[in-house]
Amino acid sequence: MKPGCFLKTLIVGTILLAAAIYIVTNKGKEWFVDPIKENLLSSAFDSLPNELKGLKDTKEKLMLVERIDSLVAQFKSDSTEATINFSKVENFFETLQDYSKDSLLTSREYEFLKKLTDEMISAKPKNFIEFEKDKQAP
């Protein structure tokens, strides 16, 4: 390989690497992270409006909708690391479907669904620096 060709390849490679790093650091959140979060939320909660249509408008239904909205906002938040447990979401929808057969959500049923929503999305504050705890230290 000629020295000039090697030098041109090195310069072009460095410029391409710098451009890729710049794009990922500045546009990565809106191009990659936000669409992935939206896809996860839509796949997890796409049948929620249909399930809620079968319920009468009661205080419990409104509280359940507000609870789910707050969980979705928490998942979308940048200040928390949130994960969705899809098996718990499936269990929640099966239970909600059973409860919606009589089209009335009672307070007891709401409390049970509230416990299920606590398990669906787990979140913890996002730390920039995390330290591992030494298990052997006294």
C-alpha positions as CSV (number, residue, x, y, z in Angstrom):
1,M,0.0,0.0,0.0
2,K,1.3,3.4,-0.9
3,P,2.0,5.8,2.0
4,G,-0.4,8.4,0.5
5,C,-3.2,5.9,0.2
6,F,-2.7,4.8,3.8
7,L,-2.7,8.5,5.0
8,K,-5.9,9.2,3.1
9,T,-7.6,6.2,4.5
10,L,-6.6,7.1,8.0
11,I,-7.9,10.7,7.6
12,V,-11.2,9.6,6.1
13,G,-11.7,6.9,8.7
14,T,-11.0,9.4,11.5
15,I,-13.5,11.9,10.0
16,L,-16.2,9.1,9.7
17,L,-15.6,7.9,13.2
18,A,-15.9,11.5,14.6
19,A,-19.1,12.1,12.6
20,A,-20.6,8.8,13.9
21,I,-19.7,9.7,17.5
22,Y,-21.1,13.2,17.1
23,I,-24.4,11.9,15.7
24,V,-24.8,9.2,18.4
25,T,-24.1,11.6,21.3
26,N,-26.2,14.5,20.0
27,K,-29.1,12.8,18.1
28,G,-28.9,9.3,19.6
29,K,-31.7,9.9,22.1
30,E,-34.3,11.3,19.6
31,W,-33.3,8.9,16.8
32,F,-32.8,5.7,18.7
33,V,-33.9,5.7,22.4
34,D,-37.2,7.5,22.1
35,P,-38.5,5.4,19.1
36,I,-37.5,2.2,20.9
37,K,-39.4,3.4,24.1
38,E,-42.5,4.2,22.0
39,N,-42.4,0.8,20.3
40,L,-42.1,-0.9,23.7
41,L,-45.0,1.1,25.1
42,S,-47.2,0.5,22.1
43,S,-46.6,-3.2,22.1
44,A,-47.3,-3.4,25.9
45,F,-50.4,-1.2,26.1
46,D,-51.9,-1.4,22.6
47,S,-55.1,-3.2,23.8
48,L,-55.7,-1.0,26.9
49,P,-58.3,1.3,25.3
50,N,-60.3,-1.7,24.1
51,E,-60.3,-3.3,27.5
52,L,-61.3,0.0,29.2
53,K,-64.2,0.5,26.8
54,G,-66.0,-2.4,28.5
55,L,-65.9,-0.7,31.9
56,K,-68.3,1.9,33.1
57,D,-66.9,5.3,34.0
58,T,-66.4,5.1,37.7
59,K,-63.9,6.6,40.2
60,E,-61.9,3.3,40.2
61,K,-61.6,3.3,36.4
62,L,-60.4,6.9,36.4
63,M,-57.9,6.2,39.1
64,L,-56.6,3.1,37.1
65,V,-56.2,5.2,34.0
66,E,-54.3,7.9,35.9
67,R,-52.1,5.2,37.5
68,I,-51.2,3.7,34.1
69,D,-50.6,7.2,32.6
70,S,-48.2,7.9,35.4
71,L,-46.4,4.7,34.9
72,V,-46.1,5.4,31.1
73,A,-44.8,8.9,31.9
74,Q,-42.3,7.4,34.4
75,F,-41.1,5.0,31.7
76,K,-40.7,7.8,29.2
77,S,-38.8,10.0,31.7
78,D,-35.1,10.6,31.3
79,S,-34.5,10.7,35.0
80,T,-35.3,7.1,35.7
81,E,-34.1,3.7,34.4
82,A,-37.4,1.9,33.8
83,T,-38.1,-1.6,32.5
84,I,-41.3,-3.3,31.4
85,N,-42.1,-6.8,32.6
86,F,-44.2,-8.1,29.7
87,S,-45.3,-11.2,31.6
88,K,-46.7,-9.0,34.3
89,V,-48.4,-6.8,31.7
90,E,-50.0,-9.9,30.2
91,N,-51.2,-11.0,33.6
92,F,-52.6,-7.5,34.2
93,F,-54.6,-7.5,31.0
94,E,-55.9,-11.0,31.6
95,T,-57.1,-9.9,35.1
96,L,-58.6,-6.7,33.6
97,Q,-60.4,-8.7,31.0
98,D,-61.9,-10.9,33.7
99,Y,-62.9,-7.9,35.7
100,S,-64.5,-6.1,32.8
101,K,-67.0,-8.9,32.1
102,D,-69.5,-7.4,34.4
103,S,-68.5,-3.9,33.2
104,L,-68.0,-2.6,36.7
105,L,-64.7,-2.1,38.5
106,T,-65.0,-2.4,42.2
107,S,-62.6,-0.9,44.7
108,R,-61.4,-4.4,45.7
109,E,-60.7,-5.1,42.0
110,Y,-59.0,-1.8,41.6
111,E,-56.7,-2.4,44.6
112,F,-55.7,-5.8,43.1
113,L,-55.0,-4.2,39.7
114,K,-53.0,-1.5,41.4
115,K,-50.8,-4.1,42.9
116,L,-50.3,-5.6,39.5
117,T,-49.3,-2.3,38.0
118,D,-46.7,-1.9,40.7
119,E,-45.0,-5.0,39.3
120,M,-45.4,-4.1,35.6
121,I,-42.9,-1.3,35.3
122,S,-39.9,-1.1,37.6
123,A,-37.9,2.1,37.8
124,K,-35.0,3.4,39.7
125,P,-33.3,6.8,39.7
126,K,-30.7,7.1,37.0
127,N,-27.3,7.7,38.4
128,F,-24.4,8.9,36.3
129,I,-21.9,7.2,38.6
130,E,-22.7,3.9,40.3
131,F,-20.6,2.1,42.7
132,E,-20.8,-1.6,43.4
133,K,-21.1,-2.6,47.0
134,D,-18.4,-4.9,48.2
135,K,-20.1,-8.0,49.8
136,Q,-16.9,-9.0,51.7
137,A,-16.4,-5.7,53.5
138,P,-17.6,-5.6,57.1
